[in-house]
Amino acid sequence: MYRKMEQLYVHGILLTILAVISNFVAETLNCKLQRLLSSSMFAKHIAILLTLYFALGVIDNTVLPHIRLRFAILVWVSYVFANKINLNLQLIAFLLLIIIQILNDYNMSQNVKVDLQRYINYCTYSLIGLISIGSFMYFKKQYHDHRSDFNVATLLFGSPHCDYSNRMSMKEPHLM
């Protein structure tokens, strides 16, 4: 049961990332819905939660709806915090998620004789630590940079418009 839930969680995180990446086809929606999703961070987060809830049901329709809702919320909270780390740490976190998924797939395979749970646990704890430390560093940096107009809700849920365009000459978002 635990492994099934762990795999459901990893699938949820990966689905969330893929759903957000698929945002680049948003122009296929009608104009009013495009405007709502472009301007309302609340609507964006509700869309993410709904996507998670229904996608988790497609992955495993035997999970009871209230448990699926709890998992959707857990994945969404993880997603929010995972997006509050710098780009390099995000890429490492994404790589760890992929490794966890591959190890889970091997672990579930009938042909593999080795129990990989120890490595899965190691990667999972590394991922949790990475996101925890990275989000703490990000919160600290944002508080320092925006002390006079700092807002926790905006920090957590984002803003419809990034201020990176004002700082294009700065170091971010260079890789490594």
SVG drawing of the C-alpha trace seen along z (x, -y; Angstrom):
<svg xmlns="http://www.w3.org/2000/svg" viewBox="-15 -50 42 62">
<polyline fill="none" stroke="black" stroke-width="0.4" points="0.0,0.0 2.8,-2.5 4.7,-1.9 1.5,-2.4 0.9,-5.7 4.5,-6.7 4.3,-6.0 1.0,-7.9 2.7,-10.9 5.6,-10.8 3.2,-10.4 1.3,-13.4 4.4,-15.6 5.5,-14.6 2.0,-15.2 1.9,-18.7 5.2,-19.6 4.0,-18.3 0.6,-20.2 2.4,-23.4 4.7,-22.9 1.6,-22.3 0.6,-25.9 2.2,-26.9 -1.0,-25.7 -3.2,-28.0 -3.9,-30.1 -6.3,-27.4 -8.8,-28.4 -11.4,-31.1 -10.4,-34.7 -12.3,-35.1 -10.8,-31.9 -7.4,-33.0 -7.8,-36.3 -8.9,-34.7 -6.0,-32.2 -3.6,-35.0 -4.6,-37.4 -5.8,-35.3 -3.2,-33.4 -6.1,-31.8 -7.6,-30.5 -4.3,-29.1 -3.8,-27.2 -7.4,-25.9 -6.7,-24.6 -3.5,-22.9 -5.5,-21.2 -8.2,-20.1 -5.7,-18.7 -4.0,-16.8 -7.2,-15.4 -8.4,-14.1 -5.0,-12.9 -4.5,-10.9 -7.9,-9.3 -6.8,-8.3 -3.6,-6.8 -5.4,-4.7 -9.2,-4.8 -9.3,-2.5 -8.2,-5.3 -11.1,-6.8 -12.0,-10.4 -11.2,-11.9 -7.8,-10.2 -7.1,-11.3 -8.1,-14.9 -5.6,-14.7 -2.9,-13.5 -3.7,-16.2 -3.4,-18.8 -0.1,-17.3 1.3,-17.3 0.1,-20.8 1.8,-22.0 5.0,-20.2 4.8,-21.9 4.3,-25.3 7.4,-24.9 9.5,-23.2 8.9,-26.4 10.4,-28.5 13.9,-27.4 16.5,-28.6 16.7,-27.2 19.7,-24.9 18.1,-23.3 14.8,-22.9 16.7,-21.0 18.3,-18.7 14.9,-18.2 13.3,-17.3 16.2,-14.9 15.6,-13.3 11.9,-12.9 12.7,-11.1 15.2,-8.8 12.6,-8.0 10.1,-7.2 12.5,-5.0 13.5,-3.1 9.9,-2.7 9.2,-1.3 12.1,1.2 10.9,2.1 7.4,2.9 8.7,5.0 8.5,8.7 11.8,9.3 14.0,7.3 15.2,9.4 16.9,6.5 14.8,4.4 15.5,0.8 13.5,-0.7 16.6,-1.9 17.7,-3.9 14.2,-5.3 14.1,-6.4 17.6,-8.0 16.5,-10.0 13.2,-10.9 14.9,-12.2 17.4,-14.1 14.5,-15.6 12.7,-16.7 15.9,-18.2 16.7,-20.0 13.3,-21.6 13.2,-22.5 16.6,-24.1 16.1,-25.7 12.7,-27.2 14.1,-28.6 17.0,-30.2 14.5,-31.6 12.1,-33.0 15.1,-34.6 16.3,-36.2 12.8,-37.4 12.2,-38.9 15.5,-40.7 14.9,-42.0 11.2,-43.0 11.2,-43.9 9.1,-47.1 6.3,-45.4 6.9,-41.7 3.7,-39.6 3.7,-35.9 0.7,-35.1 2.4,-36.6 5.6,-34.8 3.8,-31.5 1.3,-31.7 3.2,-34.0 2.3,-37.0 0.8,-36.9 3.8,-38.9 7.5,-38.1 9.8,-41.0 12.7,-39.2 12.2,-41.3 13.4,-44.3 16.6,-42.4 17.6,-40.7 21.2,-41.6 21.4,-39.9 22.9,-36.4 19.6,-34.4 18.4,-32.2 21.7,-30.8 22.2,-27.1 24.9,-25.8"/>
</svg>
